[in-house]
Amino acid sequence: MQLTKQNHDQGFLVGEEWLGGVAARADEGTGREGYIAFVVAHRTGEYILNQEFDDLDSALGAINALGVTWRFENASGGCGSGSESENDKCGGGHCGGGCSTKK
């Protein structure tokens, strides 16, 4: 699964060792807007990537170029990124399993 323009602001990516995402940012002093691509080793908290970009495509490209097998975790209050049948595999039926969906 990759981050896209459609999903980057709805959740984050989880890999075997890393957690990653892209966040919008605005510099309060200059009003300049941009994006931060980040990847963190979730066991140690160490930053693998923490880089600012002027445009969304470049930020997404930095995350997606890592070649990691990611799962998308929806953090927008909805249920998962997969279909009902994929959530059923996690147990609990539609939205009930609470697991992520591999893509």
C-alpha positions in Angstrom: 0.0 0.0 0.0 1.2 3.5 -0.7 0.2 6.9 0.4 -1.6 8.9 -2.2 -3.1 12.3 -2.6 -6.4 10.8 -1.7 -5.4 9.0 1.5 -2.3 10.8 3.0 -4.4 12.9 5.3 -6.6 10.0 6.5 -4.1 7.8 8.2 -0.5 6.5 8.2 1.5 3.5 7.1 2.7 0.7 9.3 5.5 -1.7 8.4 7.3 -4.5 10.2 9.7 -2.0 11.8 8.5 1.4 10.8 5.6 3.9 10.9 5.3 6.5 8.3 3.2 9.3 6.9 3.0 12.8 5.4 1.7 15.8 7.3 0.7 19.2 6.1 2.6 22.1 7.7 2.4 25.8 7.7 5.2 28.1 9.0 3.4 30.6 11.2 6.1 33.2 10.7 6.1 33.2 6.9 2.8 31.6 6.1 4.7 29.2 3.8 2.9 25.9 3.4 4.4 22.5 2.7 4.6 18.9 3.8 6.7 16.8 6.1 7.4 13.2 5.2 8.3 11.1 8.3 9.2 7.6 9.1 9.8 6.4 12.6 11.2 3.1 14.0 8.2 2.3 16.2 10.2 0.2 18.7 12.8 2.9 19.3 11.3 6.2 18.3 14.3 6.9 16.0 13.5 9.0 12.9 14.4 7.2 9.7 13.1 10.1 7.6 12.0 13.5 8.7 12.1 15.9 5.7 10.2 19.0 4.6 8.9 19.4 1.1 7.3 22.2 -0.7 4.8 20.0 -2.6 2.8 16.9 -1.8 4.0 14.8 -4.7 7.6 15.1 -3.5 6.7 14.2 0.1 4.7 11.2 -1.1 7.5 10.1 -3.4 10.0 10.1 -0.5 7.8 7.7 1.6 6.8 5.5 -1.4 10.4 5.2 -2.7 11.5 3.4 0.5 10.3 0.1 -0.9 8.7 -1.0 2.4 5.7 -3.3 2.5 3.2 -1.1 4.4 -0.3 -1.5 5.8 -2.5 1.6 5.8 -4.0 2.5 9.1 -7.0 4.7 8.9 -6.9 7.4 11.6 -9.8 9.5 10.3 -12.4 7.8 12.5 -13.7 5.6 9.7 -13.3 1.9 9.6 -10.2 0.4 7.9 -9.2 1.0 4.3 -10.4 -2.3 3.0 -13.6 -3.9 2.0 -16.0 -5.5 4.4 -14.8 -9.0 3.5 -11.2 -8.0 4.3 -12.3 -6.7 7.7 -14.2 -9.9 8.3 -10.9 -11.9 8.1 -9.8 -9.9 11.1 -12.8 -11.0 13.1 -15.9 -9.2 14.2 -17.4 -8.4 10.8 -17.6 -5.0 9.2 -15.5 -2.6 11.2 -15.6 -4.9 14.2 -12.2 -6.4 13.8 -10.3 -3.2 14.2 -7.4 -4.5 12.1 -5.6 -2.8 9.2 -5.8 -4.0 5.6 -2.7 -5.1 3.7 -2.6 -3.8 0.1 
